[in-house]
């Protein structure tokens, strides 16, 4: 199992990450599609080649072709949106918020999977990319759809752990 290989690669000084990785993925209460779509989207968003190489095969094996593509689409569109909307939010001139975005985001309206799943994956990627405006937007959509806070928090925990593992392993590769 690639998850076990990834956990074994985590150095001793980051033992908490190793334990958390096993917990947030191995003991998740999320339905399989939500879990593995979140894992794949976050592995992509982490920008860690090693994390993506290790987690992608298991994600692909646990997702339908449509969900696999949708999770990758969530990572792609949120990579763009998180930069754009985070920047508009951080600029002190409020006029930027009134300007038309003019960016294509069609996949959000038709992701090829349940809207809730895509929104959850988008929220998790937004957590990694640090876009508060996107986090709020996706959280509101999820809550209106009846998703509980525990589910949302679980996706954020997956994002946090995958990002931390990626940073740790990539830094170890550089220092080796």
RODO-2510 file (C-alpha; in nm, 4 decimals, decimal comma):
residues 176
     n   res          X          Y          Z
     1     x     0,0000     0,0000     0,0000
     2     x     0,1418     0,3363    -0,1033
     3     x     0,0057     0,4986     0,2117
     4     x     0,2270     0,2714     0,4218
     5     x     0,5288     0,3572     0,2073
     6     x     0,4565     0,7261     0,2469
     7     x     0,4191     0,6902     0,6230
     8     x     0,7462     0,4988     0,6476
     9     x     0,9239     0,7776     0,4605
    10     x     0,8253     1,0369     0,7215
    11     x     1,1255     1,1040     0,9479
    12     x     1,1139     1,0334     1,3195
    13     x     1,1121     1,4021     1,4106
    14     x     0,7753     1,4266     1,2307
    15     x     0,6197     1,1201     1,3934
    16     x     0,2986     1,3144     1,4558
    17     x     0,2569     1,3560     1,0809
    18     x     0,3039     0,9839     1,0272
    19     x     0,0372     0,9058     1,2858
    20     x    -0,1958     1,1733     1,1524
    21     x    -0,1545     1,0534     0,7937
    22     x    -0,2642     0,7052     0,8931
    23     x    -0,5498     0,8455     1,0960
    24     x    -0,6990     1,1006     0,8549
    25     x    -0,6872     0,8628     0,5587
    26     x    -0,6950     0,5170     0,7154
    27     x    -0,9643     0,5908     0,9734
    28     x    -1,1741     0,8443     0,7862
    29     x    -1,5503     0,8405     0,8155
    30     x    -1,5877     1,0089     0,4782
    31     x    -1,7481     0,8046     0,2015
    32     x    -1,4847     0,6508    -0,0257
    33     x    -1,5356     0,8977    -0,3117
    34     x    -1,5195     1,2021    -0,0843
    35     x    -1,2124     1,0667     0,0926
    36     x    -1,0072     0,9708    -0,2115
    37     x    -1,1138     1,2750    -0,4120
    38     x    -0,9976     1,4920    -0,1221
    39     x    -0,6720     1,2973    -0,0994
    40     x    -0,6016     1,3297    -0,4717
    41     x    -0,6933     1,6986    -0,4964
    42     x    -0,4808     1,7753    -0,1894
    43     x    -0,1869     1,5677    -0,3118
    44     x    -0,1908     1,7735    -0,6315
    45     x    -0,2309     2,1005    -0,4392
    46     x     0,0595     2,0095    -0,2093
    47     x     0,2923     2,0402    -0,5090
    48     x     0,4942     1,7511    -0,3689
    49     x     0,5959     1,5077    -0,6438
    50     x     0,6598     1,2354    -0,3887
    51     x     0,3256     1,2703    -0,2138
    52     x     0,1422     1,2739    -0,5453
    53     x     0,3346     0,9727    -0,6787
    54     x     0,2555     0,7718    -0,3658
    55     x    -0,1103     0,8653    -0,3192
    56     x    -0,2345     0,8924    -0,6801
    57     x    -0,2445     0,5180    -0,7609
    58     x    -0,4560     0,4385    -0,4552
    59     x    -0,6812     0,7362    -0,5234
    60     x    -0,7256     0,6243    -0,8828
    61     x    -0,8093     0,2715    -0,7691
    62     x    -1,0750     0,4032    -0,5296
    63     x    -1,2402     0,6567    -0,7617
    64     x    -1,4541     0,6206    -1,0691
    65     x    -1,2957     0,7708    -1,3807
    66     x    -1,5373     1,0641    -1,3501
    67     x    -1,4477     1,1281    -0,9854
    68     x    -1,0753     1,0941    -1,0606
    69     x    -1,1030     1,3589    -1,3325
    70     x    -1,3235     1,5813    -1,1148
    71     x    -1,0757     1,5725    -0,8246
    72     x    -0,7965     1,6760    -1,0601
    73     x    -1,0258     1,9456    -1,2000
    74     x    -1,0930     2,0768    -0,8485
    75     x    -0,7195     2,1074    -0,7857
    76     x    -0,6677     2,2808    -1,1202
    77     x    -0,9479     2,5345    -1,1039
    78     x    -0,8804     2,6147    -0,7396
    79     x    -0,5106     2,6731    -0,8135
    80     x    -0,6312     2,9586    -1,0337
    81     x    -0,9235     3,0773    -0,8215
    82     x    -0,7315     3,0744    -0,4953
    83     x    -0,4674     3,3088    -0,6335
    84     x    -0,7223     3,5361    -0,7979
    85     x    -0,9715     3,5629    -0,5117
    86     x    -0,7079     3,5706    -0,2385
    87     x    -0,5399     3,8598    -0,4171
    88     x    -0,8658     4,0517    -0,4594
    89     x    -0,9380     3,9976    -0,0924
    90     x    -0,5914     4,1109     0,0183
    91     x    -0,5751     4,4233    -0,1949
    92     x    -0,6722     4,7269     0,0093
    93     x    -0,8638     4,8820    -0,2820
    94     x    -1,2208     4,7440    -0,2591
    95     x    -1,2887     4,8379    -0,6225
    96     x    -1,1145     4,5168    -0,7351
    97     x    -1,3975     4,3234    -0,5756
    98     x    -1,6463     4,4959    -0,8059
    99     x    -1,4629     4,4088    -1,1265
   100     x    -1,5750     4,1137    -1,3377
   101     x    -1,3425     3,8167    -1,2910
   102     x    -1,3562     3,7155    -1,6568
   103     x    -1,2041     3,3746    -1,5830
   104     x    -1,3556     3,0505    -1,7068
   105     x    -1,4689     2,8210    -1,4266
   106     x    -1,7221     2,6018    -1,6070
   107     x    -1,6144     2,2877    -1,4229
   108     x    -1,7558     2,4263    -1,0985
   109     x    -2,1045     2,4270    -1,2506
   110     x    -2,0672     2,0850    -1,4112
   111     x    -1,7928     1,8831    -1,2387
   112     x    -1,9131     1,5388    -1,3492
   113     x    -1,9733     1,4237    -0,9895
   114     x    -2,2039     1,5190    -0,7051
   115     x    -2,1726     1,8930    -0,6421
   116     x    -2,1121     1,8336    -0,2702
   117     x    -1,8082     1,6160    -0,3419
   118     x    -1,6572     1,8738    -0,5768
   119     x    -1,7236     2,1528    -0,3273
   120     x    -1,5558     1,9527    -0,0495
   121     x    -1,2478     1,8933    -0,2666
   122     x    -1,2411     2,2623    -0,3629
   123     x    -1,2604     2,3629     0,0027
   124     x    -0,9715     2,1312     0,0941
   125     x    -0,7542     2,2703    -0,1860
   126     x    -0,8457     2,6233    -0,0781
   127     x    -0,7249     2,5395     0,2723
   128     x    -0,3860     2,4399     0,1347
   129     x    -0,3693     2,7489    -0,0839
   130     x    -0,4840     2,9800     0,1956
   131     x    -0,7738     3,1566     0,0265
   132     x    -1,0150     3,2724     0,2948
   133     x    -1,2712     3,4001     0,0469
   134     x    -1,2831     3,0632    -0,1329
   135     x    -1,2948     2,8763     0,1988
   136     x    -1,5946     3,0818     0,3090
   137     x    -1,7696     3,0397    -0,0254
   138     x    -1,7272     2,6609    -0,0430
   139     x    -1,8093     2,6141     0,3251
   140     x    -2,1342     2,8055     0,2806
   141     x    -2,2344     2,5953    -0,0210
   142     x    -2,1561     2,2766     0,1716
   143     x    -2,3478     2,3865     0,4811
   144     x    -2,6506     2,4867     0,2683
   145     x    -2,6380     2,1382     0,1151
   146     x    -2,6618     1,9849     0,4632
   147     x    -2,2971     1,8902     0,5113
   148     x    -2,2036     1,9001     0,8792
   149     x    -1,9066     2,0829     1,0258
   150     x    -1,7366     1,7558     1,1193
   151     x    -1,7240     1,6476     0,7547
   152     x    -1,5863     1,9832     0,6496
   153     x    -1,3278     1,9726     0,9262
   154     x    -1,2272     1,6204     0,8235
   155     x    -1,1501     1,7422     0,4712
   156     x    -0,9449     2,0293     0,6153
   157     x    -0,7530     1,7868     0,8367
   158     x    -0,6704     1,5738     0,5329
   159     x    -0,5492     1,8873     0,3539
   160     x    -0,3371     1,9943     0,6507
   161     x    -0,1710     1,6567     0,6951
   162     x    -0,1035     1,5977     0,3262
   163     x     0,0467     1,9451     0,2937
   164     x     0,2651     1,8960     0,6014
   165     x     0,3864     1,5551     0,4820
   166     x     0,4702     1,7031     0,1424
   167     x     0,6663     1,9921     0,2926
   168     x     0,8531     1,7574     0,5263
   169     x     0,9437     1,4958     0,2653
   170     x     1,0404     1,7521     0,0035
   171     x     1,2656     1,9318     0,2521
   172     x     1,4258     1,6006     0,3487
   173     x     1,4909     1,5269    -0,0201
   174     x     1,6649     1,8632    -0,0561
   175     x     1,8711     1,8132     0,2593
   176     x     1,9742     1,4565     0,1711
***
